[in-house]
């Protein structure tokens, strides 16, 4: 070949290579669909499950490998997989571990898309999905059947805030050879040491605290057991669950400030929740750090923090129309799902349509306390209460 390249070939193939030795705090963003191999032997020797090398962009680049390793380290796990959202991570777990004829147990206070996933599995795939009292603790042993393969837990329930006895559920499950998966998003993986409680799979919606910017959708599954990770990994590959490296970078960028932000959300939420508990318009405050929240003693035993998410039950004399008007009159609180970002949020829930055995009277409203001054948030709630 001629040493002289045409302009078009030069645009595709450059001789320039950046000098080695560059170092900075941020992780580099490595975009790739195609991964290049040195030769055919290297191509044939690579295994997509081997995290010491690269095969294809779907299976990771140095950027995603770094985030996986750091998330596993934060949770004190060994293996991590990234998914396009928290719900994608939930679906991946179900599809990796369940088949037709199997049974899955799901807490009755579960994140509603997880409930809908269970209903879909039952309706379309012949997988029995049963819902249990989140405060059942060791009593879950009586619900475990020979075909029960997976138990979901959520600590606490992300709307009604009951705190389950995770160690008791794990012991009962393991005594019968059942895997336990925990949605640990509420604690961001830093206020509950899930693997120390006996959990087998930790699910995190990185959309929340880990990113912290309300601008990323991503989920993660973290494990300690290699064989369990392999089952998840195979389903991850077969479902083609890739994530974008720019989004991975945004989560990596949020990790150094994760605990400081979480602690600030926690402190603000306790102030606002404590003030709401004094209000005559409010019948109950569902915040795990408040003594009469269901599962409070379990929270005190197992958790080191509480984050920014809690719910309140308005006095039964107020109609849905009135509490909706209250929310519409808030200024700093915006109306929207999710949590973990700098901005505060407020959302109403129709609990009778979400829970089989919901017996409380009154309208439930969930608050996410962001990073604003708590006194400004209290003043905002106080003025909006006048709209009731």
N, C-alpha and C positions, 0 to 999 in steps of 0.2 A: 504494500500500500504506500501511497505517497505520504510523506510527512506533513504535507500541507492539507489541512482540513478546510472544507468549504465553510462558509459563514453559517449555513443552517446546521451543519454537524457541530460546529463550535458552540452554537446556542444550546445544544443538547449535551455535549461532552466537553467539559472544561478540564484543562490540565491543572488548574489551581487546587491546592489542598491547604486548608487553614493550618497554621502552626499549632502544634500541641502545647499543652501547659496552661491553657486558659482555665481559670477557676473563679467562681462567683457563688453567692448564696443561693440564687434561684436554680432550680433544676432546669436543664435545657429541655426545650420542646422538640421532640423528634417525631415528625410526621412521617407516616409510611403506610402504603398499602403493600407495595412490593418491597421485599427485603432482598438485598443483593448478597450473593455467595461468592467466595473467592474462586471456587472451581466446582466441578460436578461432584467430586468426592465429598466436599463440604456440604453440598445440597443434600446428597443422599444420606449423610451421617446425622443430619439434624433431626431432632424430635421436638415437636411443638410443645410437648409437656415439660421439656427441660428448660428451666428458667435461667440457665447459664448461657444460652445462645438465643438467636432470633430466627424465625422462620417465615412469618407473614404478619402484616400489620394487625390483623384481627386478633392475633395471640399476644400482641404487645410490642412495645418499643422500650428503650431505656426509661422513658418518661413514665409509662404506666407501671413498669416493673418497680420503679422507685416508690410510687404511691402505694402499690400493693404491699411492699415490704414495710413501709412506714405505718400503714394502717394495722397490719398484723402486729407490729411492735407495740403500738399504742394499746391494743387490746390484750397484749401478752399472748397472742396466738402465733401460729407458724406459717399458715398459708392464707392467701387472700385472692379473691377473684373480683373484678370490677364488672358492673352491669350498667345498662343505660339509665336505670332509675331504681329507687327502692322497691317499687312494685315488680320490676323485672327480676330483681334478686329474689323476691318472694316466690314468683312464678318458677324461676330456675330451680329453687330448692324443691318445690313440689314435684316438678317434672323429672328431676333427677332421682328422687327417692320413692316415688309412688307409681303404682301401676294399677290397672283394672283389678278390682277385688280387694284392694288395700283400704285402710281406714286411717283418717287423719283427725286429730283432736285440735280444736281451735278455741281460744277463749272467747266468751260472748262479748267482751268489750274490745275486740280486736279492731285495728285499723280497717275501716269499712271495705276498701278494695281487696284486702286479704279475705274478708268474709265472702265477697262476691266471687273471688277466685275459688274458694271452697265450694260454693254453690255451683259454679261452672264445672268443676271437676266431678262433682256428684251427678250433675245433669248430663254431661256429654261423655264422660270417661269411665263411669262405673266405679268411681272412688268414693267411698262413704266419707262424708265430712260431718262431724258432730261438734257441737258447741258446748263448752263447759263453763261453769261458774269460775270467774277468774280468781276468786278467793278460796278455791277448793283445796289447795295445798296438797298434802299427802293423800287426801281422799280421791285424787285422780286415779289412784291404783285400781279402784273399783270400776273405772270406765275403760281401762285398757283391755282390749280384746286380742285374741291370737293374731288377727290381721292388722292390728294397729302398728303402723310403721313410723309415724311421725307425730310429735306433739309440738304445736306452736305455743309460744308464750309472748307476752308483751308487757314490759315493765316500765312504767305503769301503762294502763290502757290510755291511748292518746286523746280520748275525749272525756270519759267519765273518771279516769285517773285511779282506779283501784290498783293497788300494788300487790302482785302475786307473790307467793312464797316460792321463789324460783328453786332454791336448793331442795325443798320437799318434792316439788314436781319432778326435778331431775332424778332424785333418788328413786322415786316410784317408777319412773320411766326406765331407768337403767336396770332396775331389778328384773324388768321384763324385756330387756333388750330393745327398747324403743329410743330412737334419736329425738333429742330436744333442740329445736331452733328458737332463738330468742330475737325478737325485734328490740334492739337495744338503742334505738335512735334517740329516745327521750333523754338518755344520760350521755349521749355523744361518745359512749365507750370510755369515758373517763370518770364517771360518778358511780358506775357499777362494774365490778370486775367479774364479768359473766362466766369466764372459764373457771374461775375459782368457785363459782356456785354450782358447777357441774354441767354447764351448757355445752352442747356439741357444736352448734353452728350459731354464730353471731351475725345478724343482719343489721347493716347500717344504711339508712338513707342519707347519703353524703350530700344530698340536696340541702339538708338542714345545717347543723352547726359546723360541719367540717368545711364546707365552702364559705358559709357565713355571709354571702352576698346576695342571696335570693335570685341568683342568675344562672344556676347550674342544676341539671338533672343527672343524678348518678347514684348508684347503689353499690354495696360491697357485701361479700360473704367471707367470713373469716373462720378458720378452723384450726385445730391442733392436730387432728388425726389425718394421716396421709391418705389412707384408703377412702375415708369419707370425702376428703378434698378431691380425690381422683374421680369419684362419682359425680361430684358437682362440676368438675373440670370437663368431663366428657359431655355432659349436657350443655355446658357453656359453649363448647365448640360446635356441637350439633345444632344448636339454636342460633349460632352466629352472633353472639352478643358482644359487639364491639363498642368501644367508647372513643370519643374524639380527644386527641392529645391536648388541644387547647383547653378543653374542659378539665382534663386531668391536671393540667398546670394550675388552673384556678383553684382546685381543691388543695393541691400542694401548697399554693401560696397562702391559703387560709390556715394551714395546720400550726404554724408557729404561734399564732394568736388564739388558738382554739380554747385553751383553758382560761385565759384572761377574759375572753368574750363570754364563755359559759358562766364564769363566776359573776360577771356583771349582769347577765340575764337573770341569774339566780337571785342576786341581791335585789334587783329591781322588782322581780316577780313577788318575792316575799313581802316587800313593802306594799305593793299594790293589793295583793291578796289579803294581807292583814287588814288593810283599810276597808276593803270590800266586806270583810267579815263583820265589820261594825255597822254596816248600812242596813236600815230596816227594809229596804227593797229586796235584799238578798236573803234567801232562806238558807243556802249552804254554799260553802266554798270547797271545791274539790281540788285541793293542793296537797300532795303527799307530805309536805313538811308541816301541815296543820293537823293538830291532834285528832280531830274527828273525821279525817279523810279515811275511807276504807283502806286498810292495809298500812296505816301510818307506822305502826310498830315494826312491821317488816321493813318499811323504808328506812327507819332509824337504824335497824340492824345491818342492812345490806348496802346502803347508799352513802356516798360522801357529799352529795350535792343534789340540786333539784332543777336546774335550768329555768327556762322562762315560760313554760307552758302549763296552764291550769284552766279550770272551768268553774263557773258559778251557776247555781240554780236560783232563778228569781222566784220571789214569793208567788204562790199559786194565784193570787188575785190579779196578776198581770197576764194579759193575753199575749199570744204570739204577735199580734199586730203592734202591741205596745212595746215589746222587747225589740222587734224589728225597727221601730221608730227610734228607740234608744240607740241602736247600732248606727242607724243612718245619721244620727246627730253627732256622732263622735268626729273629732277633727284629726287628732294625731293617729288614732287607730284606723287603719284601712281595712277594708273587707276583702278577705282572700284566704285561701288555704295555705298550708305549710307553716313552718316556723324556723327559727334559727337565724333570720336575717336581722339587720340593724333596725328595721322598721317594725312597729307594733301592729298586730292584727287582731281582728275580732270576728267571730263567725258563730251564727246560731245553728243548733242541731235539733232535729225532730227525733228525740230519743225513742219514742214509741215505735217508730218505723225501723230503727236500727237495732234495737235490743228485744229479745224475746220476753224477758221477765223484768222489764223496767217498771218499777212501781212508784217512782218519785212523781210528785205533782209539781208543775211549774216548768218554765222555759229554761233550757240549758244554753248557756253562751260560753264559748271558749275564747280565752285571751292568750295571745302570744305577746309577752313583754319584750320589746326590743331594747335598744341601747339609748333611748331618750332618757331625760331626767325623770325619775319616778314621780316626783311631785307634779311635773307638768302632765303626766299621764293621769294621775289622780284627779287633778283639776279638770281634765278633759272628761273623765268619767262622771265627775260630779255635775258638770253642766249638762251632760247628755241625759243623766237620770231625770232631769226636770221634764224631759220629753215624754216620760212614762205617763 
